[in-house]
Amino acid sequence: MDYAVVKGKQGAWRQRTKSGGTPIHPPSRRHQVPFRKKVDIGPGDRPRPTFISKNLSPEFRTKLIELLKEYRDCFAWEYYKMPGLSQLIVEHRLPIKPGVRPYQQPPRRCKADMLEAVKAEVKRLYDVGFIRPCRYAEWVSNIVPVIKKNGKVRVCIDFRDLNKATPKDEYPMPVADQLVDAASGHKILNFMDGNAGYNQIFMAEEDIHKTTFRYPSAIGLFEWVVMTFGLKSAGATYQRAMNYIYHNLIGWLVEVYIDDVVVKSKEIEDHIADLRKVFERTRKYGLKMNPTKCGFGVSAGEYECKNYTLVVYNEKCRELMKEFRLVTLKHVSREHNVQANDLAQGVSGYKPMMKDVKVEVATITADDWRGWGIDMIGMINPPSSKGHKFILVATDYFTKWVEAIPLKKVDSGDAIQFVQEHIIYRFGIPQTISTDQGSIFVSDEFVQFADSMCIKLLNSSPYYAQANGQAEASNKSLIKLIKRKISDYPRQWHTRLAEALWSYRMACHDSIQVPPYKLVYGHEAVLPWEVRISSRRTELQNELTADEYYNLMADERTWFNQD
């Protein structure tokens, strides 16, 4: 597998590309050497930086920089330089499902040490015209400040209530894996990123008031003039706009995944002309790219792995490469590597495993419990007869094993006790725990506990379910099971939670094609119906002597160890 700079959401594209057998000598250092070099394409009175490959020939480098200077207006270094896309092309709408009433979220407190940063960010959004004071508010959402990797604060909005009332836009989205394959085999690539991409699309005027959010310290209400992150179907709206702009270039010269654009050329000598065609289309519609996130003139074989998960495999690959004098990295397409592809996609949950792929169930080691997702269900109405209003759920990413407890209140102490008793004491200390930005998960007490156990906390925005998708998916399944169990006894759901968990663990899951119980324990559980009807399995088991049963278990253990 050849890791590359194929870039996308959360690094989804930074995986691999065809090198055509290009020989790559093993590096002398463990970590990657940046492939990019900063260049100035400004007019001279002020710097206008972007990035190109540092491995270009002098002649090609000169031509590329001249082209970037010619199309300098396709980039935006400041937000106020983005006029936005014409509303005749695209605008974001927020239709409301029939019968749904507007909802105003109750005010939330903002941490004192983050208040000034939040105010500064809101002021910046107002100054560039992204937001405006609200004149009429039906829906009111709260600010959720998120600290970015560079230490700055991103002002996100908790649109969960609004999103529940909005029907999903079923516009077809591209599949990242297919885009990676489509970009493979090209000798030179460019990576461009839309500057504050979503903010380049305007809201439909009649829907602007639905995006109202509360400014901290009771200063007032503001509403979004442009589309922002967190709104339902925002990605579909942006993809629709990009498909409209680059329609006849997609698949030929470009691949587009929401606000990420890859320009590709089969031959290096054609690349300047290909890139010019893409820039002409970008200029025509007024789309602006973020120059600090772009990479131009990247050849196959150059790579930079930025995804946290992929870095582990990348570094292991590089470590193995050191044992050889010369290494050739060559891409094998999915259609020519079917079994490995189906196994990888099945384990990741991308799609069910193909039926013709034989999967043997082996014993689970401590390493297999390395990642858990934790989420809170609630508030549940009506509460249980004992006053329980919430369910704390944890899901192991590999086995899909679920643990859950009912809670009367949201408290970081309960969360810590849950992690200790239901994860650590049963399965060992995990490497990572993924949570949303819920108060109990970002509290000092919970963070200190995780640090003391050397557990890495991975936090996602509360309205972005995909970032903690395993826990969210488990919640949906558990809620369905709980509803089924307590339809006749709505106040006794806390007594039926164990039954719901048992049903979930015994069910066959699409992503792994086996029940979590079998994946954990190596064999099927004996179910009540088998005992009642005296199934063949239980009859055979009942006829075994103690020695025969012991020998069978010993054989099974030996088989597990050999496998």
N, C-alpha and C positions, 0 to 999 in steps of 0.2 A: 504494500500500500504506500502510496506517495502522498505525503502531506503537503498542502499547498496553501496559498493565500486566497483560496476561493472563499469569499467573505460573505457574511449574512447575519441574520438575527441571532443574537447570543452565540455568534461564531459558527452557526449551522453550516455555512459554506466553507469554513476554513478547515477542510478535511483532506482532500486529495485531488490530484489532477494527473492526466497522462503525461508522462515525461518522454514517451516514445523511446524508452531505453536509454535516456541520457545518463551517462556515468556521473555519479556524485561521490567525491572522496569523503570519507568519514571526517568530521570536524574534530579539532583537538580539544574543544571545550564541551561541557555537558549541555549548556543552554544555547538557544538559537542566536545566531548573529543577525541583527535586523537587516533586511534586504533593501530598505528604503533610504533615500537620501533627500534631504530638504533642498528645494530650489526656489528662487524668488522669480515670480512671473509678473511682478508689479511694474507700473510705468516708470518707476525710479524715485518718485517723491515719497512713497511709503512702501514698506515691504508687503508682499502678497505671497506668502509661502504655500507650497504644496509639495507633494512627494513623488519621486520617480525612482526606478530601480537604480541601484548603484553599479550594476553590472552591464550597462549599455555601452555600446561602442561610441567614441567621440562624435562620429558623424550622425548617428541615429539620435544621440542625446541632444545635439544641437537642433535637429529638425523637430524633435518632440517638444522642446522648450519653446521654440518659435511658434509651434501650433498652439500650445497652451496660452501663450501671450496673446495670440490672435483671438482666442475664444475666452479671454479673461472674464467677460461678462456672463459666462455660464456658471460662474462660481459666486458665492457670497461669503465674505469674511465677517460681515455684521448682519444682524437680523433685519435692520431697517433697509437693507439693500435687497430684500426679498419682496417683490410686489404681489406674489401669489399667483396661482393659476386662474385663468378666466373661469368665471362661474358658468359660462356657456359650455365649457368642457366638462366640469365636474363641480359638485358641491355636496356636502355631507348632510343627510337628512336623518331626523330622529322621529319616525312615526311611533305612535303609542298604541299598544294593543287595546282593543275595545274593552270598555268596562274598568280600566285601570285608573285609579285616582292619583293625582300628583302627591308626592311625599316630600316633606321637609325634614332632613336629618337634624336631630338635636345637636346643639353646639358641642364642640370638643375643645379641650384645652390643648394649647401648644406649649411644648417645653420651652422654658425661659431662655435656654442657651441657643435655641434654634429660631426664636422669634424674629430677631433682627435679620437673619439670613432669609427667612421666608418673606418678610416685608420687602427686602431689597429685590428678591426675585419677582414678586408680584408687581413692584414698581417698574422693573425692566419690561415685563410683559405688557404693562399698560403703556409705557413710553413707545414701544415699537408697534402698538396697535393690535396686539393679539387679543387683548381683553378690553372691556369697557364697563363702566358702571351699569348695574342692572336697574331697569326702570320698572319691570313687572316680573315678579318671581312666583312660579308655581312649584317647580322642583328646586330644592336647595340641597347642595352637597357640601361636604367638608373637605378641607385641604388635608392631604397626607404628605408631609415632607419626607423625602427619601434622600439619603446621603449617597452621592455618586462616588465612584472609585477615586476621583481626583479631589475628594473632600468637599466639593461644592454641594449645594442643596438643590434638588429638583422638586418643584412644586407639582405634585400629582393630586388628582381629585378623585375622591371615592364615589365613583359613578355607579356603584353596584345596584342601588335601588332603581335608578333610571334605566340601567341596562336590562334589568329583569322585565321592565315594562316595554322594552323595545324589541320588535321581531328581528331575527337574524337576517342579514343580507346574504343570500345563498350564492353570491358571485363566486365562480370557481377560482380557487387559489392554486398557484403552482406548487408542485412537490419538490422540496429542496433536493432530495436525492437525484431526481431526474435532471434538475438544473446542473448539479455537479457533473453528472455524466455528459450532459450537453456541452459543458465547457471544457471537458477533457479532450486531449488530442490536439489542442491549438498551441502553436509555438509561442505566442505572446498574448498577454492579457492586460486589461486595465480594470481597476476596481473603483467605482464611483459611488458615493453615498449622498442621498438627498439631504440638503442642509435643513435641519429641523423639519424633516420631511412632511409630517402630518400638518404642520402649521402653514404649509404652502397652499392648503386647500381651505376654502371658506365654508363656513356653516351656511345652510339655507336660512334666510332671514327669519322665516316663521318659526324656526327651531332654536334660534340663538338663546331665547329666554330659558329653555330647558337645561342649559349648561351652567346655570347660576351656581356659584360657590360662595361660601362665607369667608370673608377676610378675617384673620385673627384679631383679637382684641376688640371685637364688636365695632370695627371701623365702618363696615358696610358690605354690600354684595356686589360681585362682579360676574360678568358672563363672557363666554368665549365667542369671539368673532370668527376665529379660525378653528378648524378641527384639531383636537388635541388627543394625546394618548389616553387610553382608558375608556373612550367611548366605544360602544358596541359597533362592530362592523367597520371600524375606522380603517383597518388593514385592507378590507375588501374595497372600500372606496378609493384608497390610494392605489391599489393594484389595478382597478378599473381605469384610473387616470393614466397610469404608466403604460398600460396596454394600448390606450388610445393614442398616446404620444409616439410610442415606438412600434406601433402595430406591425408594419411590414419589415421591420428590422429584427424583430424577436425571432430567435432560432437561427438567423443568418449571421448577424453581426453582434447581437446583444442577447443576454439572458437577464431577466428582471425578476427579483423577489422583493415585492413591496417597494421600499426605498433604496434597495441595493441594485446597482447596475454593473454587469460585467460585460466589457467590450472585448471581443475575441477575434483573432486573426489566424488563419492557417499558416500564412507566410509572413515573416517579419517585414519584408519589403512592401507588403500591402497594408501594413498597420496604420501608417499615417493617414492614408486615404480613407480607411475604414473609420478611424477615429474622427476624422473631419465630418463624415456623414452623420455620425451620432451627435457631434457637437452642433451641427446645423439644425437638427431636429430639436435638440435641447433648447437652443436659442430661439427657435420659432415659437415655442409655446411658453417661454419664460420660466422654465424649470431651473432651479438653482441647486448646484452641488456644493457639498461641504469640502473645501480643498484640503483641510487638515486630516480628513479621513479617506482621502483618495490615494491610490497607488497606480502609477502609470509605467508602462513598459516592462511588465513583469514577465520573465521567461519561465517556461516549464522547467521545473527542477528547483526553483527558488521557493522557499517555504518559510512560514512563520506561524506556529501553532499558538493561538490565543485562547482557545476554548479550554476551560479548566480541566474538564474530563479528558479531552484529547491530549493534553500536555503529558499526562502520565504515560500514555501509550507511545507518544512521540519520543519522549526521553528514553523509554525502554528500548525502542527501535534504534535510536542513535547509540545507545550503550552496546547493543549487539553488533552494530555496524563497525565498531572499533576493532572487532576481532578479525576484520578482513582488510586486505590491502585496497581493494576496489569493490565498490558496491553499485549495483544498477537497480534503481527503483523503477518498477514498471507497473502501470495500472492494468488491472484485469477487470473488464466491465462486468456489471451485475449479471447480464444475460449469459455470460460464459463462466460464471462462478455461482451457480444457482443455489447449491446447498449451503454454502457459507453465507450467502445473502439472506436466505430464508431463516437460518438460525439467528443471525444478527438482528434481523427485523423482528423476529418473534420474541426474542428476549427483551428487546427494547420497547416492545409494546406497539411498534409501528403498524404491524398487521399480524393476524393469526399465522401460526406456522403452517407451512404446506403439509398436507396429509401424507405425502410420500417421503417426507424427511423423518427418519427414525430418531427419536430423542430418548436416550436412556436417562433415568433418574438416578443421580448419584447422591452421596451423603453431602450435607451442607456443612461447610467449614465456617470458622469465625469470620473469614474475609467476606463471605457471602452476605453478612449482615451489616455491611459497611455504611449503607445509606438508608435513612428513614425519612419519610415525610410526615409532618404533624400538622393537624388542623383542628379547628374548633367548629362544631355544629351547634347552631343556636343563635338567638334565643328560641327555645322550643315552647310553643303554646298549644295546648295548656301544659303547664309543668306537671311533673309526676306527683303522686300523692305525698311523696317525701320531700317535695320542693326542688327536685332536680330540673334545671332549665337548659343545661348544656351537655354535649357529649364531646369528650376529647378523644381524637382518633389518631393512631399512628399506623403507618403502612410501610413495610419493608419493600424497597424498590425491586429487589431481585425475586423473592419468593411470593410477593403479594400478600404475605401474612399480615393480618390486621389485629391490632390491640385497641381496646376502647373502654372508657369508663364514663359513668354519668357524673355530672358535677352540679352543685347547687349555685356556685358562683365562679367567676373567672378570676383565678388567683395564680400568681407565678409559683407559689409554694406547692400548689396542687400539681402544676405542670412538672416541676422538678421531681416530686414524689412519683408521678406517673412514669417519667423517663427512667428513674431508678428501678422501680419495682417491675415494670412491664417490658422494659427494653434491656437495660444493663444487667439486672440480676437474672434474666432469662436467656439473653442472647449475646451478652458481652457489650463492651463499649463500642458504639458505632463511630465511623470516621466522620460522617456528616449527618446533620439533621436539617431538613428544609422546612421552613415555616413562612407564613405571611408576616406582615408588619403589625400583627396583633400586639396589644400592650403587654400581655404576659410573656411573649416571646422576645420582645426587645427590651424588657426590663433589665435593670442592672443585676438583679438577683439571678435571673435565668442565664444571662450572658456570663456572669462570674462562675456559675455552676458549670456551664459548658466548657469554659476555659480551664477549670480545675480538672475536668475529665479529658482535656485535649480533644474536644469535639468541635468540629468546624460548623458554625451556624451559617446556613445559606438562606438569606431573606429575600422575599419577592414582594412586589407591590400587592396590596390586598385585593385590588380589582382585577389583577392579571392572573387568572386561574391557571394558565398554562405553565407558569413558573413553578408551581407546586402541584402539577397535574395529577401525580399519583394519589396524593392525599385527597384532592378534590374528587377524583373518580371513585375512590373508595367511599367517600361521603355519600355520593349519589346512590351507590349500590346499597350502602347500609340504611340510608333513609327509606329506600324502597322496601327493604326487608323489615325494618321496624314498623313501617306503616301497615304492612301485611300482617305482622304479628299482633298489633294492638288495635286493629280496626274495631274490635268489640270492647276493648278496655283501654281507652285513651289515657287514663290516669295511671296505668300500670306499666308504661313502656320501660321503666327502669328495671323491672323484673324480667323483661323479655329481651334485654340487650344481649345477654349471654347466648340466647338461642339464635339471635340474628348473627352474631359473630361466628357461631358454630356453622350456620348455614353458609355464610360467606366463605369460610375456610374449606368447606367440603365441596363447594361449587367449582366446576371446571372453568377456567378463565381463558378468554380468547388469546391473550398475549403469550401464555405459557402452555396452553392446551392440557394442563393437568391441574388438579385442585392444589391449593397452597399446602394443605395437610400432607399430601403425598410427596410434594417437593421437599418438605421439611423432614418428615419421618421415614420416607422411603417406601411406604406402602399405604394402601387405602385404609381408611378408618372403617370399623364395623358400625353399620348404621342400624337404627331401631327396626326398620322394616325387615332387615336380614334376620334379626333375632326372632321377630314375630312369625315369620313364615318359614323359619329354619332353612335358610339358604344353603346351597351346596358348600360354600366356603365355611360357614359356621359349623356345619355338620362334620366336615373334614377336620376342622380344628378341634372339635369336641372329642373326636376319636383318637387324637394324638396322645401318646403318653408323655410324661414330663421329659424323658430323655429325648424322644423324637422332636418335641417342640424346641428343646434347647439346641439340638443339632441343626434344625432348620434355621434358627435364628443365627447360629454361628456361621452357617453357610452363607446366609444373606449378608452378614457383616464382612466375610471374606470377599464376597463378590463386590460389595461396595468399595472396599479398599483397593481391589485390583482395578476396578473401573476408574 
